């Protein structure tokens, strides 16, 4: 058992009765050892070691072997001249442990395009106001299917309805989403393009969905190019910018 281990065992109350008596006797008779003990206690108190820092103590114990020579006098000199350096090592080691335990940046894998699509492709329900003042039964069925994510059934009905109501932008957007969710990408993009040139509140929603249609096909550069067309004053600008940043880091 080296001096550092002996001091630690003393401070943690792990010495036997005989070892404790020998330790106290050495403190009284070995001035160099007593100074080493006092210095170590000072360092311990400044570090404020907790249970969560046991790994740090192991690291410092390894470092300590470089500073505690076999010669007691050398121990004192090394400790006195390198105390600040020791504490600097301790701080660096503590910071490293925090990074290891909490940040772990290398473990944060970039999301796949499919995962990003699932995260950003949020389909809004068709509200009641879209269902028609005349309580159109066909539109009600289409709305129900759409809101229940039954896009194949909704597509058949909405395709017919939008031919009769070409000016209803929200229904046009819903139809485009139905095309997209059923794998009809060209039809979806064509629908979004038509809606994007119209002056409606869904203009930039259509642009966003066009970008998402490219994302679903793993066409990352096309997705980014589409999303960049959304201006800063659009309601979905922040969302589009965030997705662009994530895609640009891949």
N, C-alpha and C positions, 0 to 999 in steps of 0.2 A: 504494500500500500504506500503510494507516494505521499508527499506532504499535502498536496492539494486534496487528494481523496480523504486523507485523515482529517483535514480541517473541515471539509464538507460533512463528513460523518459526525464530527463533533457538533457542528452547527445544527445538524438535523436530528441529533439525539440518537444516533445509531451505534455509538461506541459502547462496548461492554463496560462493566464496572472497573475491571482491571485496565482496559484501554483508556478509559476516562481518567483514571488516577495517573497513568503514565503520561497522558497528554497534558494534564494540569501541571505535573512536575516539570515537564519539558518547557512549558510556557514560563515557569518561574526561573529555570536555570539556563535556558537557551535564548539569549537576547535576540539573536538573528531570527530564530523561529518565531518568537513573540512578535517581532515587527512584521514578518511575513503574514502572520495570523491577523494582526490589526489591519494591515493593508487589504487583505482579502475580504475581511468583514466590511471595510469601507466600500470596496467595489461592489460587493453583494448588495449593500443597502442602496447604492446609487442606481443599480440596475433594476431593483424592485422585481425580482423574479417571481413569476406566478406559476401555477400548475401548468398553464398552457405553454410555458416557455422551457419545458424540460429539454426539448430538443436543442434549444439555444444554449442551455447550460452544457450539453454534451459538446457542442461546437466550441464553446469557450474553454472547456476543459482541455480540448485538443490544442487550442491556441496557447493555453497557459503553459504547456510543456516547453514551448519555445522560450518562455520568459522566466521560468523557474529552473535555474541551473542546479547542479548537484552541490555547488558550493553555497552555503547559507549567505555569505556576504554578497555573492553575485546575485542571489535572489532579491536581496534588499535593493541593490543598485538598479537592477532591471525593473523592478516594480516601481520604484520612485521615478525613474526616468521615462518609463513607458506607460504610466498610469493613464494619461490622456489618450495615448494610442490604443490602449486596451479598451477603454470606453468607446473609442471610435469604432474599433472592431465589433464591439458588442452592438452598437447602434446599427452598423451595416448588416450584421447577422440578423438582428431583429427585423430590419426592413426587408431582408431577403425572405425571412420566414413569412412575413405578412403577405408578400407577393405570392409565395408558394401556396399558402393556405387559402387566400381570398381572391386574388386577382386571376391567376392562372390564365393569362391571355392566350397561350398557345393551345389551350384546350377548347377555346371558343371557336368551333368550326363554323365556317360560312354556311348559311342556309342554301339548300339547293333551289333551283328555279321552281320546282314543284312546291317546295315549302314556302317560298316567297309568294307564290301565286295564292296558296291557301291562306296566307296571312293578309294579303292585300286585296284579294278579290272578294270584297264584302257586298253581297247582293242585298239591296234594299227591297222590302216588300212593296208591292203595288198598293197604294193607299185606297181607301174607299172612294175618294173623289174621282178616281180614274174609272171606276166601275160603271159610270154612265148614269145620267139622271133618269133615264127611262128603264133602269134596272134590267139592262140587256142580259139575258140568261147566258148567251154565248160568252160574253165578256166576263161575267161572274165566274163561269167555269174556268176560263183561261186564267183569271186572276188567282183563283183557288189553286190550280195546278202550279202556277208560277211561285206562289208564296210557300208552297209545300215542296219546292225544289223538284217538281216532276216536270223537268224541262222538255222532254220529248212530247208529252201530251200538250203542254202549254204552247210549244212551238207551232203545232198544227193549227191550233185555234188562233193564236196571235198572228200568224202569217196571213190568215184569211181576214182577220179583223183590221189589221193595219192597211190592207188594200182599200178598205172602205173608209179608213180614218188616217190618211197619210200625214195629216198635220199634227197628230197627237204624239209629240216627241217622246214622252215617257213610255208609251207603248212601243215605239220604234226602238228605244234603248232596250226595253225588256226583251223584244224579239231578238236583237243582236246578242244579248246575253244567253238566250236560249240556244241560238246557233253555236255560240262559243262553248257552252257547257255540254253540248251534244257532239262536239268534235268537228263541227262544220266551220272551220276557221276562216276560209275565204268569204263565205257568206256573212260571217260575223263582222269581219273587217270592212267589207263592202257596206254593211248597214251602219257601222260606226262612222265611216267616212262621209256618208250621206248626211248623217245627223250632225257631224262636226262642222259642216259648212252652213248650217242653219243658225239663225240667231235665236237661241232658246236657252233656258236655264240648264239644259242638259248637254250643251255644246261641249264643255270640257270634261264632262263625265264620259261622253263618247270617246274623246281623245284618250282619256285614262284607260278605258276598256280596250281600246285598240292596242295600247301598250301592253296590257295584260294578255291580250290574245297572242301577241308575239312572245311574251314571257312563257305562256303555256306551251308554246312550240319550241322553247329553248333558243329563241332568236333574240339573244340578249342585246345586241347592238341596235336592232330595230326597235326593241322595247324602249331603250334609253332615248333613242331619237324621237320616238312618239311622245314620250313623257316630257321631253324638253320643250314641246310646243305649248305646254300649259303655262300661262302667264302668272306672274307673282300675285296678281290680284284675284286669281281664281280661288274658289273655296277649297279645292283639292290640291292646291299648289304644294303645301307642306308635305302632304302624303306622297305626292309624286317625287318631290325632291329627296325625301328619305329613301324611297325605293331606288332612285337613281344612284344615291351614294352607296347603298348596299351592293348594287350590281356592279358598280365601278371598282369595288374592292376585291371582287372575285378574280 
